[in-house]
Amino acid sequence: MDVQESWIRPLAVGVTALIVIATIRSHPAPGVDGRSLVITIALTVFGVSMAAVLLTARRAPQVQLVAMTLVAISAGALLYLQPKGPGFVGAVPVVSGAALRLPARWSVVVLAVAVAAVGAAYAIDGSQPVWGIVLNELAVVGFYAVSTFARRYRENNERTEHLLAELRETRNAQEVAATLAERQRLAREMHDVLAHSLSGLVLNLEGARLLVHRDGTTGDVGNAIERAHQMAKSGLEEARRAIGMLRDDELPGPSQIATLANVFEHDTGTPCSVEVSGDARELGAEERLTLYRVAQEALTNVKKHAHPERVDVRLVYGPASVTLDIENVDGGGAPSGLGGTGYGLSGMRERAELLGGTLEARPTPGGFLVRLEVPA
């Protein structure tokens, strides 16, 4: 129920109880003979009609109109039958409720009936002076006017809140559109500059590799060119993947870590195992990407800075977090842990902290360990 209307229900209940009790105690009292019987009927109609007003609320405006009209008429009848009784009070909540709940043209009908009923009761009885009748009628109209202002205030507030909500939605849409436009611009720039440059590098290295095979150049040169060619191809794939990310393509995640391990093993000849334990579950986009990037950077660092006998990758799904370990075992050296190209582990540490996680990079008795833990 609206704040401006919330006082109507307790007011109506209180007025109804007051009128019933006061009518029973007034003279003539309700009964089963003559004028007392008419009072009983009028009081019954008043009580039933007021109950209908309270119970139907806004669900049936037509019923509300009929019930409120009957309340106004029965209140006027009680006022006529008991000139010193409380009948006049019954017109107050009904005109207020009509102003708050009913369409304007219907609420005016209820007001007119209430004013007419009260005026007719006083006029027929003749015990009330004209100025007294006018004051009572003005009181009824005054309650109606105050309730009308309250309704307009409520409607203006609702309209303002609706406009503010639309404004917020519009601003959010503009921000999203601006973000998408910037991402598209960056994607175009990366495609036009980086991807094209890497594509040219791949083609030139491919030509050099073919020349080496044709002219029979020494194996070391050929191997170096082959490795450079593979690295350029890998860089081109990463550039294309980054462009796809900017264009909202599917982000890489833990499911692609096995592919990274296979590529690492193929490029280095070093065994690289991947072990997944725990109950695997769907992670958020940022969590998936962070796990993939840390695995990628750690394997790149091992490739560049260490000469391990093997590399173990362990992905553990815990109850409240996911842990990723990349450990090179029995190596002759250890990566710095903070270097690398593209996505350094320092950047990954920051990304982990943004997710509420941690990144640890430290030497072990037989090599080097990179451990990422993120909430999930």
SULLIN-V128074 format. One record per backbone hydrogen bond with DSSP energy under -0.5 kcal/mol. CO is the residue of the C=O (numbers start at 1). NH is the residue of the N-H. If there is no record, write none. Layout:
CO:NH  CO:NH
//
This chain:
2:6  3:6  5:8  5:9  6:10  7:11  8:12  9:13  10:14  11:15  12:16  13:17  14:18  15:19  16:20  17:21  18:22  19:23  20:24  21:25  22:26  33:36  33:37  34:38  35:39  36:31  36:40  37:41  38:42  39:43  40:44  41:45  42:46  43:47  44:48  45:49  46:50  47:51  48:52  49:53  50:54  51:55  52:56  53:57  56:59  60:64  61:65  62:66  63:67  64:68  65:69  66:70  67:71  68:72  69:73  70:74  71:75  72:76  73:77  74:78  75:79  76:80  77:81  78:82  80:83  82:85  86:89  86:90  87:90  88:91  89:92  89:93  90:94  91:95  92:96  93:97  94:98  95:99  96:100  97:101  98:102  103:106  103:107  104:108  105:109  106:110  107:111  108:112  109:113  110:114  111:115  112:116  113:117  114:118  115:119  116:120  117:121  118:122  119:123  120:124  121:125  122:126  122:128  129:133  130:134  131:135  132:136  133:137  134:138  135:139  136:140  137:141  138:142  139:143  140:144  141:145  142:146  143:147  144:148  145:149  146:150  147:151  148:152  149:153  150:154  151:155  152:156  153:157  154:158  155:159  156:160  157:161  158:162  159:163  160:164  161:165  162:166  163:167  164:168  165:169  166:170  167:171  168:172  169:173  170:174  171:175  172:176  173:177  174:178  175:179  176:180  177:181  178:182  179:183  180:184  181:185  182:186  183:187  184:188  185:189  186:190  187:191  188:192  189:193  189:194  190:195  191:196  193:197  194:198  195:199  196:200  197:201  198:202  199:203  200:204  201:205  202:206  203:207  204:208  205:209  206:210  207:211  208:212  209:213  210:214  211:215  212:216  212:217  218:222  219:223  220:224  221:225  222:226  223:227  224:228  225:229  226:230  227:231  228:232  229:233  230:234  231:235  232:236  233:237  234:238  235:239  236:240  237:241  238:242  239:243  240:244  241:245  242:246  243:247  244:249  245:248  253:256  254:257  256:260  257:261  258:262  259:263  260:264  261:265  262:266  263:267  264:268  265:269  271:311  273:313  275:315  277:317  278:280  284:288  285:289  286:290  287:291  288:292  289:293  290:294  291:295  292:296  293:297  294:298  295:299  296:300  297:301  298:302  299:303  300:304  301:305  302:306  307:332  309:271  310:329  311:273  311:313  312:314  312:327  313:275  314:316  314:325  315:277  315:317  316:318  316:323  317:279  320:376  321:318  322:374  323:316  324:372  325:314  326:370  327:312  327:329  328:368  329:309  329:310  339:345  341:343  342:344  344:348  345:349  346:350  347:351  348:352  349:353  350:354  351:355  352:357  353:356  358:373  360:371  362:369  364:367  366:330  366:331  367:364  368:328  369:362  370:326  371:360  372:324  373:358  374:322
//
